[in-house]
Amino acid sequence: MHLETWTNAASDAARGIPLPKLVGTEQDWRLIADGDPGAWSQATDRLFQCAERLAQEIEQFTDQRLSETVPGRKYDFYYLFHGIVQHSLYHGGQIALLKKAVVLG
């Protein structure tokens, strides 16, 4: 849900909505309300849907727009989009390590 929050924020920024302050807020690390496996499945589905939406928005960006400043920030969209990918890979790696630890546990 952390990745969903950031991916949605980047998607919103691509549509002109200022990127909010997320670090240190409840929005940054939302929790799944219950331990139901269906809730986890729904959360991952939402993440993939918003990632697909962001990918489609990025495809529409011109080279000129990539150098525009992200609303609410002091950096450009090129930096933001690379950051979202790196951020997702970082946490994906954490998940892979945790899954491996559980299997080998």
C-alpha positions as CSV (number, residue, x, y, z in Angstrom):
1,M,0.0,0.0,0.0
2,H,3.0,2.2,0.5
3,L,4.0,1.8,-3.2
4,E,0.4,2.4,-4.2
5,T,0.4,5.7,-2.3
6,W,3.5,6.9,-4.0
7,T,2.5,5.6,-7.5
8,N,-0.9,7.4,-7.2
9,A,0.8,10.6,-6.1
10,A,3.1,10.5,-9.1
11,S,0.2,9.8,-11.4
12,D,-1.7,12.7,-9.9
13,A,1.3,15.0,-10.3
14,A,1.5,14.0,-14.0
15,R,-2.1,15.4,-14.3
16,G,-1.1,18.6,-12.6
17,I,-2.0,17.8,-8.9
18,P,0.7,19.0,-6.5
19,L,2.7,16.1,-5.0
20,P,1.7,16.1,-1.3
21,K,4.0,15.7,1.7
22,L,3.9,11.9,2.3
23,V,7.0,11.1,4.3
24,G,6.1,10.8,8.0
25,T,2.4,10.8,7.5
26,E,-0.2,8.1,7.9
27,Q,-0.8,8.1,4.2
28,D,2.8,6.9,3.6
29,W,2.5,3.6,5.5
30,R,-1.2,2.7,5.4
31,L,-2.1,-0.7,6.8
32,I,-4.4,-3.4,5.5
33,A,-7.3,-3.3,8.0
34,D,-7.7,-7.0,8.4
35,G,-5.5,-10.1,8.0
36,D,-7.8,-11.5,5.3
37,P,-5.8,-12.9,2.4
38,G,-8.4,-11.4,0.1
39,A,-7.5,-7.9,1.4
40,W,-3.9,-8.5,0.4
41,S,-5.0,-9.7,-3.1
42,Q,-7.1,-6.5,-3.5
43,A,-4.2,-4.3,-2.4
44,T,-1.8,-5.9,-4.9
45,D,-4.5,-5.6,-7.6
46,R,-4.9,-1.9,-6.9
47,L,-1.1,-1.4,-7.0
48,F,-0.8,-3.0,-10.4
49,Q,-3.8,-1.0,-11.7
50,C,-2.3,2.3,-10.6
51,A,1.1,1.3,-11.9
52,E,-0.4,0.6,-15.3
53,R,-2.2,4.0,-15.2
54,L,1.1,5.7,-14.4
55,A,2.9,3.8,-17.2
56,Q,0.2,5.0,-19.7
57,E,0.6,8.6,-18.5
58,I,4.4,8.4,-18.8
59,E,4.0,7.1,-22.4
60,Q,2.1,10.3,-23.2
61,F,4.9,12.6,-21.9
62,T,6.9,14.4,-24.4
63,D,10.6,14.9,-23.9
64,Q,9.9,18.6,-23.2
65,R,7.4,17.7,-20.4
66,L,10.0,15.4,-18.7
67,S,12.0,18.5,-17.9
68,E,9.0,20.4,-16.4
69,T,9.0,20.8,-12.6
70,V,6.7,18.4,-10.7
71,P,3.9,20.4,-9.0
72,G,4.7,20.8,-5.4
73,R,8.4,19.9,-5.8
74,K,11.7,21.4,-7.0
75,Y,12.6,18.5,-9.3
76,D,11.4,17.5,-12.8
77,F,9.3,14.6,-14.0
78,Y,12.3,12.8,-15.3
79,Y,13.7,12.6,-11.8
80,L,10.2,11.6,-10.3
81,F,9.6,8.8,-12.8
82,H,13.0,7.3,-12.3
83,G,12.6,7.6,-8.5
84,I,9.2,5.8,-8.6
85,V,10.8,2.9,-10.5
86,Q,13.8,2.8,-8.2
87,H,11.6,3.0,-5.1
88,S,9.4,0.1,-6.3
89,L,12.4,-2.0,-7.1
90,Y,13.9,-1.3,-3.7
91,H,10.8,-2.5,-1.9
92,G,10.3,-5.4,-4.3
93,G,13.8,-6.6,-3.3
94,Q,12.8,-6.3,0.4
95,I,9.7,-8.4,-0.3
96,A,11.7,-11.0,-2.2
97,L,14.2,-11.3,0.7
98,L,11.4,-11.7,3.3
99,K,9.7,-14.4,1.2
100,K,13.0,-16.2,0.9
101,A,13.6,-16.0,4.6
102,V,10.2,-17.5,5.3
103,V,10.7,-20.4,2.9
104,L,14.2,-21.1,4.3
105,G,13.2,-20.2,7.8
